[in-house]
């Protein structure tokens, strides 16, 4: 993924919210290097006039809880200079949290309080990863 991105890429998803530039690559590196049983599939790839989209599914074990997640994502891209300059992933944070967090996610996954905690934890993990991997 990192090789596909423009150096000034903008990324958005329901977990990390907005990321830019090198943080996008760091996010992918963190997610992919920490995944123990990640399987990714994609379908419905479309593209024209600098825009693209696809549907992709990530199946993995969420390490903090040991629960299996099957996350279905709709991705939208804007391409410039032959690289992805904008990447927006859309998925249900409630469905994700129901799988990743179990009963807590099922009951509270629709609330702004749980969404905020998920965002904060994801950002903390990313900042910790970046700090640990600075050259």
Backbone as JSON Lines, residues from 0, in Angstrom:
{"i":0,"aa":"X","n":[0.82,-1.2,0.0],"ca":[0.0,0.0,0.0],"c":[0.87,1.26,0.0]}
{"i":1,"aa":"X","n":[1.93,1.23,0.75],"ca":[2.77,2.43,0.87],"c":[3.28,2.87,-0.5]}
{"i":2,"aa":"X","n":[3.68,1.92,-1.32],"ca":[4.2,2.25,-2.66],"c":[3.12,2.82,-3.57]}
{"i":3,"aa":"X","n":[1.87,2.57,-3.26],"ca":[0.75,3.06,-4.08],"c":[0.38,4.5,-3.76]}
{"i":4,"aa":"X","n":[0.83,5.01,-2.62],"ca":[0.4,6.33,-2.15],"c":[1.31,7.46,-2.61]}
{"i":5,"aa":"X","n":[0.69,8.58,-2.9],"ca":[1.37,9.85,-3.12],"c":[1.98,10.26,-1.78]}
{"i":6,"aa":"X","n":[3.12,10.94,-1.78],"ca":[3.76,11.31,-0.51],"c":[2.89,12.24,0.34]}
{"i":7,"aa":"X","n":[1.96,12.96,-0.27],"ca":[1.07,13.86,0.47],"c":[-0.35,13.3,0.53]}
{"i":8,"aa":"X","n":[-0.48,11.99,0.67],"ca":[-1.78,11.33,0.68],"c":[-2.64,11.77,1.87]}
{"i":9,"aa":"X","n":[-3.93,11.78,1.64],"ca":[-4.93,12.0,2.69],"c":[-5.73,10.71,2.82]}
{"i":10,"aa":"X","n":[-5.88,10.21,4.05],"ca":[-6.6,8.97,4.31],"c":[-7.67,9.22,5.35]}
{"i":11,"aa":"X","n":[-8.81,8.55,5.18],"ca":[-9.88,8.61,6.19],"c":[-10.52,7.24,6.33]}
{"i":12,"aa":"X","n":[-10.73,6.83,7.57],"ca":[-11.58,5.67,7.84],"c":[-12.25,5.87,9.19]}
{"i":13,"aa":"X","n":[-13.26,5.04,9.52],"ca":[-14.01,5.23,10.76],"c":[-13.23,4.97,12.04]}
{"i":14,"aa":"X","n":[-12.07,4.31,11.97],"ca":[-11.28,4.03,13.17],"c":[-10.24,5.12,13.39]}
{"i":15,"aa":"X","n":[-9.38,5.37,12.42],"ca":[-8.3,6.34,12.58],"c":[-8.74,7.77,12.28]}
{"i":16,"aa":"X","n":[-9.88,7.92,11.63],"ca":[-10.37,9.21,11.14],"c":[-9.39,9.72,10.09]}
{"i":17,"aa":"X","n":[-8.91,10.94,10.21],"ca":[-8.07,11.54,9.17],"c":[-6.58,11.36,9.47]}
{"i":18,"aa":"X","n":[-5.85,10.9,8.46],"ca":[-4.4,10.81,8.54],"c":[-3.83,11.41,7.26]}
{"i":19,"aa":"X","n":[-2.6,11.93,7.34],"ca":[-1.96,12.5,6.16],"c":[-0.51,12.06,6.07]}
{"i":20,"aa":"X","n":[-0.02,12.05,4.83],"ca":[1.39,11.82,4.55],"c":[1.94,10.54,5.12]}
{"i":21,"aa":"X","n":[3.09,10.65,5.77],"ca":[3.81,9.48,6.29],"c":[3.02,8.7,7.33]}
{"i":22,"aa":"X","n":[2.07,9.34,8.02],"ca":[1.26,8.63,9.02],"c":[0.4,7.56,8.37]}
{"i":23,"aa":"X","n":[0.01,7.77,7.11],"ca":[-0.8,6.77,6.4],"c":[0.03,5.51,6.19]}
{"i":24,"aa":"X","n":[1.25,5.68,5.7],"ca":[2.14,4.53,5.52],"c":[2.44,3.84,6.84]}
{"i":25,"aa":"X","n":[2.65,4.63,7.89],"ca":[2.93,4.05,9.21],"c":[1.74,3.25,9.72]}
{"i":26,"aa":"X","n":[0.53,3.74,9.45],"ca":[-0.66,3.0,9.86],"c":[-0.7,1.62,9.21]}
{"i":27,"aa":"X","n":[-0.48,1.59,7.87],"ca":[-0.48,0.3,7.17],"c":[0.63,-0.61,7.67]}
{"i":28,"aa":"X","n":[1.81,-0.05,7.88],"ca":[2.92,-0.86,8.38],"c":[2.59,-1.44,9.75]}
{"i":29,"aa":"X","n":[2.01,-0.62,10.63],"ca":[1.63,-1.08,11.96],"c":[0.59,-2.2,11.86]}
{"i":30,"aa":"X","n":[-0.45,-1.98,11.06],"ca":[-1.51,-2.98,10.95],"c":[-1.01,-4.28,10.34]}
{"i":31,"aa":"X","n":[-0.21,-4.17,9.29],"ca":[0.23,-5.37,8.59],"c":[1.31,-6.15,9.34]}
{"i":32,"aa":"X","n":[2.18,-5.45,10.06],"ca":[3.22,-6.17,10.79],"c":[2.69,-6.77,12.09]}
{"i":33,"aa":"X","n":[1.59,-6.24,12.61],"ca":[1.05,-6.8,13.86],"c":[0.01,-7.89,13.59]}
{"i":34,"aa":"X","n":[-0.45,-8.01,12.36],"ca":[-1.46,-9.01,12.02],"c":[-0.85,-10.41,12.0]}
{"i":35,"aa":"X","n":[-1.49,-11.34,12.69],"ca":[-0.98,-12.7,12.75],"c":[-1.67,-13.61,11.74]}
{"i":36,"aa":"X","n":[-2.9,-13.36,11.45],"ca":[-3.65,-14.25,10.56],"c":[-4.51,-13.46,9.57]}
{"i":37,"aa":"X","n":[-3.99,-12.36,9.11],"ca":[-4.73,-11.47,8.21],"c":[-4.93,-12.1,6.84]}
{"i":38,"aa":"X","n":[-6.16,-12.03,6.37],"ca":[-6.49,-12.41,5.0],"c":[-7.25,-11.24,4.39]}
{"i":39,"aa":"X","n":[-6.83,-10.82,3.21],"ca":[-7.48,-9.7,2.53],"c":[-7.94,-10.17,1.15]}
{"i":40,"aa":"X","n":[-9.17,-9.83,0.82],"ca":[-9.68,-10.1,-0.52],"c":[-10.32,-8.82,-1.04]}
{"i":41,"aa":"X","n":[-10.41,-8.7,-2.34],"ca":[-11.03,-7.51,-2.92],"c":[-11.85,-7.89,-4.14]}
{"i":42,"aa":"X","n":[-12.78,-7.01,-4.47],"ca":[-13.71,-7.26,-5.56],"c":[-14.25,-5.91,-6.05]}
{"i":43,"aa":"X","n":[-14.93,-5.94,-7.15],"ca":[-15.61,-4.77,-7.71],"c":[-14.68,-3.57,-7.85]}
{"i":44,"aa":"X","n":[-13.54,-3.81,-8.42],"ca":[-12.57,-2.75,-8.66],"c":[-13.03,-1.94,-9.87]}
{"i":45,"aa":"X","n":[-13.11,-0.63,-9.7],"ca":[-13.55,0.26,-10.77],"c":[-12.64,1.48,-10.8]}
{"i":46,"aa":"X","n":[-12.49,2.07,-11.96],"ca":[-11.68,3.26,-12.05],"c":[-11.89,3.98,-13.37]}
{"i":47,"aa":"X","n":[-11.84,5.31,-13.32],"ca":[-11.95,6.15,-14.51],"c":[-11.65,7.59,-14.13]}
{"i":48,"aa":"X","n":[-10.96,8.28,-15.02],"ca":[-10.72,9.73,-14.86],"c":[-10.14,10.12,-13.5]}
{"i":49,"aa":"X","n":[-9.18,9.35,-13.02],"ca":[-8.51,9.71,-11.77],"c":[-9.22,9.25,-10.51]}
{"i":50,"aa":"X","n":[-10.34,8.59,-10.65],"ca":[-11.07,8.09,-9.49],"c":[-11.1,6.57,-9.53]}
{"i":51,"aa":"X","n":[-11.15,5.96,-8.36],"ca":[-11.25,4.51,-8.3],"c":[-12.0,4.09,-7.06]}
{"i":52,"aa":"X","n":[-12.45,2.86,-7.06],"ca":[-13.12,2.3,-5.9],"c":[-12.99,0.79,-5.94]}
{"i":53,"aa":"X","n":[-13.2,0.19,-4.8],"ca":[-13.25,-1.27,-4.7],"c":[-13.94,-1.63,-3.4]}
{"i":54,"aa":"X","n":[-14.29,-2.88,-3.32],"ca":[-14.76,-3.44,-2.05],"c":[-13.68,-4.4,-1.59]}
{"i":55,"aa":"X","n":[-13.32,-4.32,-0.33],"ca":[-12.33,-5.25,0.18],"c":[-12.75,-5.75,1.55]}
{"i":56,"aa":"X","n":[-12.29,-6.93,1.88],"ca":[-12.64,-7.55,3.15],"c":[-11.36,-7.98,3.85]}
{"i":57,"aa":"X","n":[-11.25,-7.61,5.11],"ca":[-10.12,-8.03,5.95],"c":[-10.65,-8.98,7.01]}
{"i":58,"aa":"X","n":[-10.08,-10.15,7.07],"ca":[-10.43,-11.13,8.09],"c":[-9.19,-11.36,8.94]}
{"i":59,"aa":"X","n":[-9.33,-11.2,10.25],"ca":[-8.18,-11.3,11.14],"c":[-8.64,-11.47,12.58]}
{"i":60,"aa":"X","n":[-7.71,-11.77,13.44],"ca":[-7.98,-11.81,14.87],"c":[-7.56,-10.47,15.46]}
{"i":61,"aa":"X","n":[-8.48,-9.81,16.15],"ca":[-8.2,-8.53,16.81],"c":[-7.4,-8.84,18.07]}
{"i":62,"aa":"X","n":[-6.11,-8.52,18.05],"ca":[-5.2,-8.98,19.11],"c":[-5.58,-8.54,20.52]}
{"i":63,"aa":"X","n":[-6.1,-7.33,20.77],"ca":[-6.42,-6.98,22.16],"c":[-7.49,-7.88,22.81]}
{"i":64,"aa":"X","n":[-8.38,-8.45,21.99],"ca":[-9.45,-9.28,22.57],"c":[-9.37,-10.74,22.12]}
{"i":65,"aa":"X","n":[-8.59,-11.03,21.08],"ca":[-8.52,-12.38,20.55],"c":[-9.75,-12.79,19.75]}
{"i":66,"aa":"X","n":[-10.58,-11.81,19.4],"ca":[-11.82,-12.09,18.67],"c":[-11.61,-11.98,17.16]}
{"i":67,"aa":"X","n":[-12.28,-12.83,16.42],"ca":[-12.19,-12.86,14.96],"c":[-13.05,-11.72,14.38]}
{"i":68,"aa":"X","n":[-12.48,-11.02,13.39],"ca":[-13.16,-9.91,12.73],"c":[-13.21,-10.19,11.23]}
{"i":69,"aa":"X","n":[-14.34,-9.91,10.63],"ca":[-14.52,-9.98,9.18],"c":[-15.07,-8.62,8.76]}
{"i":70,"aa":"X","n":[-14.17,-7.71,8.41],"ca":[-14.54,-6.32,8.14],"c":[-14.7,-6.07,6.65]}
{"i":71,"aa":"X","n":[-15.91,-5.71,6.24],"ca":[-16.22,-5.43,4.84],"c":[-16.16,-3.92,4.62]}
{"i":72,"aa":"X","n":[-15.32,-3.52,3.65],"ca":[-14.99,-2.11,3.45],"c":[-15.3,-1.7,2.02]}
{"i":73,"aa":"X","n":[-15.79,-0.48,1.86],"ca":[-15.92,0.14,0.54],"c":[-14.88,1.24,0.49]}
{"i":74,"aa":"X","n":[-13.96,1.17,-0.48],"ca":[-12.87,2.13,-0.59],"c":[-13.05,3.01,-1.81]}
{"i":75,"aa":"X","n":[-12.73,4.29,-1.65],"ca":[-12.77,5.26,-2.75],"c":[-11.41,5.93,-2.83]}
{"i":76,"aa":"X","n":[-10.92,6.11,-4.06],"ca":[-9.58,6.66,-4.27],"c":[-9.63,7.81,-5.26]}
{"i":77,"aa":"X","n":[-8.71,8.76,-5.07],"ca":[-8.43,9.78,-6.07],"c":[-6.96,9.6,-6.42]}
{"i":78,"aa":"X","n":[-6.7,9.52,-7.72],"ca":[-5.34,9.26,-8.21],"c":[-4.78,10.53,-8.83]}
{"i":79,"aa":"X","n":[-3.55,10.87,-8.44],"ca":[-2.85,11.98,-9.11],"c":[-1.37,11.61,-9.21]}
{"i":80,"aa":"X","n":[-0.77,11.98,-10.31],"ca":[0.63,11.64,-10.58],"c":[0.88,10.13,-10.5]}
{"i":81,"aa":"X","n":[-0.13,9.33,-10.86],"ca":[0.0,7.89,-10.87],"c":[-0.04,7.23,-9.49]}
{"i":82,"aa":"X","n":[-0.37,8.0,-8.46],"ca":[-0.41,7.48,-7.09],"c":[-1.74,7.85,-6.44]}
{"i":83,"aa":"X","n":[-2.1,7.12,-5.4],"ca":[-3.31,7.44,-4.64],"c":[-3.03,8.68,-3.79]}
{"i":84,"aa":"X","n":[-3.78,9.75,-4.04],"ca":[-3.59,10.96,-3.25],"c":[-4.69,11.14,-2.19]}
{"i":85,"aa":"X","n":[-5.82,10.46,-2.37],"ca":[-6.87,10.42,-1.36],"c":[-7.43,9.01,-1.3]}
{"i":86,"aa":"X","n":[-7.64,8.53,-0.09],"ca":[-8.17,7.18,0.13],"c":[-9.17,7.26,1.28]}
{"i":87,"aa":"X","n":[-10.41,6.94,0.97],"ca":[-11.48,6.94,1.97],"c":[-12.03,5.53,2.09]}
{"i":88,"aa":"X","n":[-11.96,4.96,3.29],"ca":[-12.55,3.66,3.56],"c":[-13.83,3.86,4.36]}
{"i":89,"aa":"X","n":[-14.87,3.16,3.96],"ca":[-16.16,3.27,4.63],"c":[-16.59,1.89,5.11]}
{"i":90,"aa":"X","n":[-16.89,1.78,6.4],"ca":[-17.44,0.55,6.97],"c":[-18.18,0.89,8.25]}
{"i":91,"aa":"X","n":[-19.0,-0.03,8.7],"ca":[-19.77,0.18,9.92],"c":[-18.9,-0.02,11.14]}
{"i":92,"aa":"X","n":[-18.68,1.04,11.89],"ca":[-17.9,0.94,13.11],"c":[-18.64,0.11,14.15]}
{"i":93,"aa":"X","n":[-19.95,0.14,14.13],"ca":[-20.74,-0.68,15.04],"c":[-20.54,-2.17,14.73]}
{"i":94,"aa":"X","n":[-20.61,-2.54,13.44],"ca":[-20.39,-3.95,13.08],"c":[-18.96,-4.38,13.44]}
{"i":95,"aa":"X","n":[-17.99,-3.51,13.16],"ca":[-16.61,-3.83,13.5],"c":[-16.47,-4.02,15.01]}
{"i":96,"aa":"X","n":[-16.99,-3.08,15.8],"ca":[-16.83,-3.16,17.25],"c":[-17.59,-4.34,17.83]}
{"i":97,"aa":"X","n":[-18.71,-4.73,17.22],"ca":[-19.45,-5.92,17.67],"c":[-18.58,-7.16,17.56]}
{"i":98,"aa":"X","n":[-17.82,-7.24,16.47],"ca":[-16.94,-8.39,16.27],"c":[-15.68,-8.28,17.13]}
{"i":99,"aa":"X","n":[-15.04,-7.14,17.09],"ca":[-13.75,-6.96,17.76],"c":[-13.86,-6.92,19.28]}
{"i":100,"aa":"X","n":[-14.95,-6.32,19.78],"ca":[-15.08,-6.1,21.22],"c":[-16.13,-6.99,21.89]}
{"i":101,"aa":"X","n":[-16.85,-7.76,21.1],"ca":[-17.85,-8.67,21.67],"c":[-19.09,-7.93,22.16]}
{"i":102,"aa":"X","n":[-19.61,-8.37,23.29],"ca":[-20.87,-7.84,23.82],"c":[-20.8,-6.33,24.06]}
{"i":103,"aa":"X","n":[-19.68,-5.86,24.56],"ca":[-19.51,-4.41,24.77],"c":[-19.7,-3.66,23.46]}
{"i":104,"aa":"X","n":[-19.09,-4.15,22.4],"ca":[-19.22,-3.52,21.09],"c":[-20.62,-3.63,20.54]}
{"i":105,"aa":"X","n":[-21.26,-4.77,20.75],"ca":[-22.62,-4.98,20.28],"c":[-23.59,-4.01,20.94]}
{"i":106,"aa":"X","n":[-23.44,-3.85,22.25],"ca":[-24.36,-2.99,22.99],"c":[-24.02,-1.5,22.9]}
{"i":107,"aa":"X","n":[-22.74,-1.17,22.82],"ca":[-22.33,0.24,22.87],"c":[-21.68,0.74,21.58]}
{"i":108,"aa":"X","n":[-21.53,-0.12,20.59],"ca":[-20.81,0.23,19.37],"c":[-21.41,1.34,18.56]}
{"i":109,"aa":"X","n":[-22.65,1.68,18.81],"ca":[-23.31,2.78,18.1],"c":[-23.12,4.12,18.8]}
{"i":110,"aa":"X","n":[-22.56,4.11,20.03],"ca":[-22.48,5.33,20.82],"c":[-21.23,6.15,20.49]}
{"i":111,"aa":"X","n":[-21.36,7.45,20.65],"ca":[-20.21,8.33,20.4],"c":[-19.11,8.09,21.43]}
{"i":112,"aa":"X","n":[-19.46,7.67,22.63],"ca":[-18.46,7.39,23.67],"c":[-17.55,6.25,23.23]}
{"i":113,"aa":"X","n":[-18.12,5.16,22.75],"ca":[-17.29,4.04,22.3],"c":[-16.51,4.42,21.06]}
{"i":114,"aa":"X","n":[-17.14,5.16,20.13],"ca":[-16.42,5.61,18.93],"c":[-15.19,6.42,19.33]}
{"i":115,"aa":"X","n":[-15.37,7.33,20.28],"ca":[-14.25,8.16,20.74],"c":[-13.13,7.32,21.33]}
{"i":116,"aa":"X","n":[-13.48,6.31,22.11],"ca":[-12.46,5.43,22.71],"c":[-11.71,4.66,21.63]}
{"i":117,"aa":"X","n":[-12.43,4.17,20.63],"ca":[-11.79,3.44,19.53],"c":[-10.81,4.37,18.81]}
{"i":118,"aa":"X","n":[-11.25,5.61,18.49],"ca":[-10.39,6.57,17.8],"c":[-9.14,6.86,18.62]}
{"i":119,"aa":"X","n":[-9.34,7.13,19.91],"ca":[-8.21,7.47,20.77],"c":[-7.21,6.33,20.89]}
{"i":120,"aa":"X","n":[-7.72,5.11,21.05],"ca":[-6.83,3.95,21.17],"c":[-6.05,3.72,19.88]}
{"i":121,"aa":"X","n":[-6.73,3.86,18.74],"ca":[-6.06,3.68,17.45],"c":[-4.95,4.72,17.28]}
{"i":122,"aa":"X","n":[-5.25,5.97,17.6],"ca":[-4.25,7.04,17.48],"c":[-3.08,6.83,18.42]}
{"i":123,"aa":"X","n":[-3.38,6.42,19.65],"ca":[-2.29,6.15,20.62],"c":[-1.39,5.03,20.11]}
{"i":124,"aa":"X","n":[-2.0,3.98,19.6],"ca":[-1.22,2.85,19.07],"c":[-0.34,3.3,17.91]}
{"i":125,"aa":"X","n":[-0.89,4.12,17.03],"ca":[-0.12,4.6,15.88],"c":[1.03,5.5,16.33]}
{"i":126,"aa":"X","n":[0.78,6.41,17.23],"ca":[1.85,7.3,17.71],"c":[2.95,6.5,18.4]}
{"i":127,"aa":"X","n":[2.58,5.5,19.16],"ca":[3.55,4.63,19.84],"c":[4.37,3.86,18.8]}
{"i":128,"aa":"X","n":[3.72,3.36,17.77],"ca":[4.4,2.63,16.7],"c":[5.39,3.55,15.98]}
{"i":129,"aa":"X","n":[4.95,4.75,15.65],"ca":[5.82,5.7,14.95],"c":[7.04,6.04,15.8]}
{"i":130,"aa":"X","n":[6.83,6.3,17.08],"ca":[7.94,6.64,17.98],"c":[8.94,5.48,18.08]}
{"i":131,"aa":"X","n":[8.44,4.25,18.1],"ca":[9.31,3.08,18.23],"c":[10.07,2.76,16.95]}
{"i":132,"aa":"X","n":[9.58,3.25,15.8],"ca":[10.18,2.89,14.52],"c":[10.87,4.06,13.81]}
{"i":133,"aa":"X","n":[11.12,5.14,14.54],"ca":[11.88,6.26,13.94],"c":[13.3,5.81,13.71]}
{"i":134,"aa":"X","n":[13.84,6.17,12.54],"ca":[15.23,5.78,12.27],"c":[16.19,6.83,12.71]}
